[in-house]
Amino acid sequence: MISIGVLGYGTVGSGVVEVLKTNQESINKKAGQEITIKYVLDLRDFPNDPIQEKIVHDFDVILKDDDVKIVVEVMGGVEPAYTFVKKSLLAGKSVATSNKELVAKHGAELLKIARENNINFLFEASVGGGIPIIRPLNSSLTADEIDEITGILNGTTNYILSKMANEGLEFGEVLKDAQNRGYAERNPEADVEGYDACRKIAILSSLAYGMQVDYEDIYTEGITKITANDIKYAKKIGKSIKLLASSKKIDDQVYAMVAPFLIGDSHPLYSVNNVFNAIFVHGNVLGDAMFYGSGAGKLPTASAVVSDVVDAAKHLNRNIMSFWSSRKLELADISGAKRKFFVRIKKDKETTVNQVLFLFENVQIIEIPELTEEFGFVTPIMTEALYREKADSLKGILNMIRIEE
């Protein structure tokens, strides 16, 4: 029998307990022995919940109990999670976590400690919820040189953009709907400003390239500026707007960014809608691969955590996780990245189609009949720096969205 301690009895923590209870027999069979929850750490008490008999308020109770071989960290945030996880690993206990902030910030260090102690620090649930992506990158794709990872990594923003496109609504209206449905937090900043997706692509990039990618270095732009008019233009040119988190290796330089993009129906992520997530990976040997599924939610995320618990139980005294170097990967400046840009602009005496044609040369002009006071255009392929230089010469730009082809 293997005893585990669960740190946190919130949404994911209660989901872990539920998954272990619901699928106890098959989980034990896959692990090769019985897995049982001995402790659940939380500041609160749960008097009407059977879990109350396992609730403890002092982390040291779990840390000092030699029977606890695996610690599940589902508290969220960097502290005290980092302190608890580090102490657990140093005490010879494997750790499974869903904490993207923790992994993005301290992943290299914690993986190194786990390796030195011949145990495991596992974090499948930190990216993509229930979608298996960490494990394939760690094992199945090790023969490949990964040169691109692009994903829809946040279900909240994908739901908002999908609903805006389907119903022609403005961002603020759909955000309220997402909050009412429980898809968005009361404070949705981490989702809608792209910070959540940024931390996730930092983790995937670190694992793929074997060096520390600091999320603070990744250019990040959210979806708060997307309007119903942007959606109209997107439909006019047969494209969809998605918040993409992308990491690409081009000529030995890695470009990483999070931003809204216009993508066409030939793009593998075009049909990923509502709260679903998907991750596109390209390897130099494998070619293209796609991972798709429920990217968030109590049970999908808990399922991924429990999968890590099973892996840790099967490999109690053997490290199975690759680790990335703590040496920092210097990301390329996105000003050198090349692409097309879609631009919406006010139409007046100072800003005319002819002026745009003169400045940007070979552009595609897009007009929507009911939008008489503005027009849109698609630029030729150019660097981010050149686009900004030209855009600075134009007045009345309403919005710009990058195009991924």
C-alpha positions in Angstrom: 0.0 0.0 0.0 1.2 3.5 -0.9 0.0 6.4 1.2 -0.3 9.9 -0.3 -0.8 13.4 1.1 -2.8 15.9 -0.8 -2.0 19.6 -0.3 -5.1 21.6 -0.9 -8.8 20.6 -0.9 -10.1 23.1 -3.4 -11.5 22.4 -6.9 -8.7 20.2 -8.1 -7.9 18.6 -4.7 -11.5 17.5 -4.2 -11.4 16.2 -7.8 -8.3 14.1 -7.0 -10.1 12.6 -4.0 -13.2 11.9 -6.2 -11.2 10.3 -9.1 -9.3 8.0 -6.6 -12.6 7.0 -5.0 -14.5 6.5 -8.3 -11.8 4.5 -10.1 -10.1 3.0 -7.1 -10.0 -0.6 -8.4 -8.6 0.2 -11.8 -6.1 2.7 -10.4 -4.7 0.2 -7.9 -4.4 -2.4 -10.7 -2.5 0.0 -12.9 -0.3 1.1 -10.0 0.4 -2.5 -9.0 -0.6 -1.8 -5.4 -3.2 0.0 -3.4 -3.0 3.8 -3.3 -4.7 5.5 -0.3 -5.0 9.1 0.8 -3.7 9.4 4.3 -3.8 13.2 4.8 -5.4 16.2 3.1 -3.8 19.5 4.1 -6.0 22.6 4.2 -6.5 25.6 6.4 -10.2 24.9 6.6 -12.3 22.1 8.2 -15.0 20.2 6.3 -17.3 18.9 9.0 -20.0 17.5 6.6 -17.4 15.8 4.3 -16.0 12.3 5.0 -12.6 13.8 4.1 -12.6 15.6 7.5 -11.1 12.6 9.2 -8.0 13.0 7.0 -7.7 16.8 7.2 -4.6 18.2 8.8 -3.6 21.9 9.2 0.2 21.4 9.7 2.3 20.4 6.7 5.0 18.9 9.0 2.5 16.1 9.8 2.8 14.9 6.2 6.5 15.7 5.8 7.6 13.7 8.8 5.4 10.7 8.1 7.6 8.1 6.4 4.5 6.2 5.2 3.7 9.1 2.8 5.6 8.3 -0.4 3.9 10.7 -2.7 2.7 14.3 -2.2 0.0 15.8 -4.4 0.3 19.6 -4.6 -2.9 21.3 -5.8 -2.8 24.5 -3.8 -1.8 26.8 -6.7 0.4 29.9 -6.5 4.2 29.9 -5.8 4.2 30.1 -2.0 3.8 28.1 0.2 3.6 25.5 -2.6 7.3 25.9 -3.5 8.5 25.5 0.0 6.3 22.4 0.7 7.2 20.7 -2.6 10.9 21.3 -2.2 10.8 20.0 1.4 8.9 16.9 0.2 11.4 16.2 -2.5 14.4 16.6 -0.2 12.7 14.2 2.2 12.5 11.6 -0.5 8.8 11.9 -1.4 7.8 12.1 -5.1 5.5 15.0 -6.0 2.6 15.3 -8.5 1.4 18.9 -9.1 -1.1 20.8 -11.3 0.6 24.1 -10.4 1.7 25.9 -13.6 3.1 28.9 -11.7 5.3 26.7 -9.6 6.5 24.6 -12.5 7.2 27.7 -14.8 9.1 29.4 -12.0 11.0 26.6 -10.3 10.7 23.6 -12.6 14.4 23.2 -13.4 15.4 23.3 -9.7 12.7 20.9 -8.5 13.4 18.4 -11.4 17.1 18.5 -10.4 16.3 17.7 -6.8 14.0 14.8 -7.8 16.7 13.4 -10.0 19.4 13.6 -7.3 17.1 11.8 -4.9 16.0 9.2 -7.4 12.3 10.2 -7.1 10.0 12.1 -9.4 8.5 15.6 -9.8 5.6 15.2 -12.2 3.4 17.9 -13.6 1.2 16.6 -16.4 -1.8 18.6 -15.2 0.1 21.9 -15.2 -0.5 22.3 -19.0 -3.6 21.4 -20.9 -5.6 20.0 -17.9 -6.6 16.5 -19.0 -4.7 16.5 -22.3 -1.6 14.3 -22.1 1.3 16.5 -23.4 4.0 16.5 -20.8 4.4 12.7 -20.9 4.7 12.6 -24.7 7.3 15.4 -24.7 9.2 13.6 -21.9 9.1 10.1 -23.5 7.4 9.5 -26.8 9.0 12.5 -28.7 12.5 12.2 -27.3 13.9 11.1 -30.7 12.7 14.3 -32.3 14.1 17.8 -32.4 11.0 19.8 -31.6 10.9 23.0 -33.7 7.4 24.2 -33.0 4.8 24.0 -30.2 1.7 26.1 -30.8 -1.4 25.7 -28.7 -4.8 26.9 -27.6 -3.9 26.6 -23.9 -6.7 28.5 -22.2 -10.3 27.3 -22.2 -11.8 30.5 -20.9 -10.4 32.7 -23.7 -11.3 30.1 -26.3 -14.9 30.0 -25.1 -15.1 33.8 -25.2 -13.7 34.0 -28.8 -15.9 31.1 -29.9 -19.1 32.7 -28.5 -18.2 36.1 -29.9 -17.8 34.5 -33.3 -21.0 32.5 -33.1 -23.3 35.2 -31.8 -21.7 38.4 -32.8 -21.4 39.7 -29.3 -18.8 42.1 -27.7 -16.1 40.9 -25.4 -17.6 42.3 -22.2 -21.0 40.6 -22.8 -19.4 37.2 -23.3 -17.0 37.6 -20.4 -20.0 38.1 -18.1 -21.6 34.9 -19.5 -18.3 33.0 -19.0 -18.2 34.1 -15.4 -21.8 33.1 -14.8 -21.1 29.7 -16.2 -18.0 29.3 -14.1 -15.6 29.3 -17.0 -14.0 32.6 -16.0 -12.9 33.7 -12.5 -14.4 36.8 -10.8 -11.0 38.4 -11.6 -10.3 37.0 -15.1 -7.1 38.9 -15.7 -4.8 35.8 -15.7 -6.9 34.3 -18.5 -8.0 37.2 -20.7 -4.6 39.0 -20.6 -2.8 35.8 -21.7 -0.8 35.2 -18.5 -2.1 31.7 -17.9 -1.2 30.6 -21.5 2.2 32.3 -21.1 3.2 30.2 -18.2 2.0 27.1 -19.9 4.0 27.7 -23.1 7.0 28.5 -20.9 6.8 25.1 -19.4 6.4 23.3 -22.8 9.3 25.3 -24.3 11.6 24.5 -21.4 10.8 20.8 -21.7 11.1 20.8 -25.5 14.4 22.7 -25.7 16.0 21.5 -22.5 16.7 25.0 -21.0 14.9 27.4 -18.7 12.4 29.6 -20.6 11.3 32.4 -18.2 7.7 33.4 -18.8 8.6 37.0 -18.0 10.6 37.1 -21.3 7.6 35.9 -23.5 5.8 38.6 -25.3 2.2 38.3 -24.1 -1.0 40.0 -25.4 -4.5 39.1 -24.4 -7.9 39.2 -26.0 -9.5 42.3 -24.3 -9.1 44.4 -27.5 -10.9 42.0 -29.7 -14.3 43.4 -30.9 -17.4 42.1 -32.7 -16.1 44.1 -35.7 -12.9 42.2 -35.7 -14.9 39.0 -35.9 -16.8 40.4 -38.9 -13.6 41.0 -40.8 -12.3 37.5 -39.8 -15.4 35.9 -41.3 -15.1 38.0 -44.4 -11.7 36.5 -45.2 -12.6 33.0 -44.0 -10.5 33.0 -40.8 -11.0 32.5 -37.1 -9.5 34.5 -34.2 -7.7 32.3 -31.6 -5.4 33.1 -28.7 -2.3 31.2 -29.6 0.6 30.4 -27.3 3.5 29.6 -29.6 7.2 28.7 -29.4 9.1 28.2 -32.7 12.7 27.4 -33.4 13.9 29.2 -36.6 17.6 29.1 -37.6 18.7 28.2 -34.0 16.7 31.0 -32.5 13.5 30.5 -30.4 10.6 32.9 -30.8 7.9 32.7 -28.2 4.8 34.7 -27.8 1.1 34.7 -26.7 -1.3 36.8 -28.8 -4.6 36.6 -30.7 -4.0 35.3 -34.3 -6.2 35.0 -37.4 -6.0 31.4 -38.7 -7.5 29.8 -41.8 -9.4 26.5 -42.1 -6.2 24.7 -43.2 -4.6 25.4 -39.8 -4.8 22.4 -37.4 -6.2 24.6 -34.6 -8.9 26.3 -36.7 -11.7 24.0 -35.5 -10.8 24.0 -31.8 -13.8 25.8 -30.2 -15.5 26.5 -26.9 -13.6 25.4 -23.7 -11.5 22.8 -25.5 -7.7 23.1 -25.7 -5.3 21.7 -28.3 -1.6 21.6 -28.8 0.2 21.3 -32.1 3.7 19.9 -32.1 6.1 19.7 -35.0 9.3 17.6 -34.8 12.0 17.2 -37.5 11.4 13.4 -37.7 7.8 13.0 -36.6 6.4 15.9 -38.5 3.0 17.1 -37.2 1.2 15.9 -34.1 -1.9 17.2 -32.4 -3.1 16.8 -28.8 -6.8 17.7 -28.2 -9.2 17.6 -25.3 -10.6 19.2 -22.2 -8.0 21.7 -21.1 -9.4 22.6 -17.7 -12.1 21.6 -15.2 -12.1 19.8 -12.0 -12.2 16.1 -13.1 -10.0 16.4 -16.3 -7.3 18.1 -14.4 -7.6 15.7 -11.4 -7.4 12.8 -13.8 -4.0 14.0 -15.1 -2.8 14.5 -11.5 -3.9 10.9 -10.6 -2.1 9.6 -13.7 1.1 11.2 -12.3 0.4 9.6 -8.9 0.2 6.2 -10.6 3.4 6.8 -12.5 5.1 7.9 -9.3 3.8 4.7 -7.5 5.1 2.5 -10.3 8.6 4.1 -10.1 9.1 4.8 -6.4 12.9 4.5 -6.6 13.5 5.4 -10.2 13.5 8.8 -11.8 11.6 8.8 -15.1 11.3 12.6 -15.8 13.6 14.4 -18.1 14.9 17.7 -16.7 15.8 21.0 -18.3 18.9 22.9 -17.5 18.6 25.9 -15.2 20.6 27.7 -17.8 18.4 30.4 -19.3 17.4 30.1 -22.9 17.6 33.6 -24.4 14.6 34.1 -26.6 14.9 35.9 -29.9 13.4 39.4 -30.1 10.0 39.1 -31.7 10.7 42.3 -33.7 12.5 40.0 -36.2 9.6 37.5 -36.6 8.0 37.6 -40.0 4.3 37.3 -40.8 1.2 39.1 -42.3 -0.8 41.5 -40.2 -4.5 42.3 -40.3 -5.3 46.0 -39.5 -8.6 47.8 -38.9 -8.4 51.5 -39.4 -10.7 54.6 -39.4 -11.6 56.0 -42.8 -11.3 59.8 -43.1 -9.5 62.5 -45.0 -6.2 61.7 -43.2 -6.4 58.0 -43.7 -7.4 56.7 -47.1 -7.0 53.4 -49.0 -4.5 55.1 -51.3 -2.4 56.1 -48.3 -2.3 52.6 -47.0 -1.5 51.3 -50.5 1.4 53.7 -50.7 2.8 52.9 -47.3 2.3 49.1 -47.3 2.3 48.5 -51.1 0.8 45.1 -51.9 -2.1 44.9 -49.4 -5.5 43.2 -49.5 -8.2 45.7 -48.8 -11.2 44.4 -46.9 -14.5 46.4 -46.5 -17.6 45.5 -44.6 -20.7 47.3 -46.1 -22.3 48.2 -42.8 -19.0 49.5 -41.4 -18.9 52.8 -43.4 -16.4 54.6 -41.2 -13.6 52.1 -41.3 -11.9 49.5 -43.4 -9.4 46.7 -43.0 -6.4 45.5 -44.8 -3.9 42.6 -44.8 -0.2 43.4 -45.2 2.4 41.4 -47.1 4.8 39.3 -45.0 7.0 41.6 -43.0 8.9 41.7 -39.8 7.2 42.9 -36.6 9.7 45.8 -36.5 8.8 46.9 -40.1 5.1 46.7 -39.4 5.5 48.9 -36.3 7.5 51.4 -38.2 4.9 51.7 -41.0 2.0 51.6 -38.5 3.5 54.6 -36.6 3.0 56.6 -39.8 -0.8 55.9 -39.9 -3.4 57.6 -37.8 -6.6 56.0 -36.7 -5.6 52.3 -36.4 -8.4 50.6 -34.4 -6.8 47.2 -33.9 -4.1 44.9 -35.3 -4.2 41.1 -35.3 -1.4 38.9 -36.5 -2.0 36.2 -39.1 -0.7 32.6 -38.7 -0.5 30.6 -41.9 
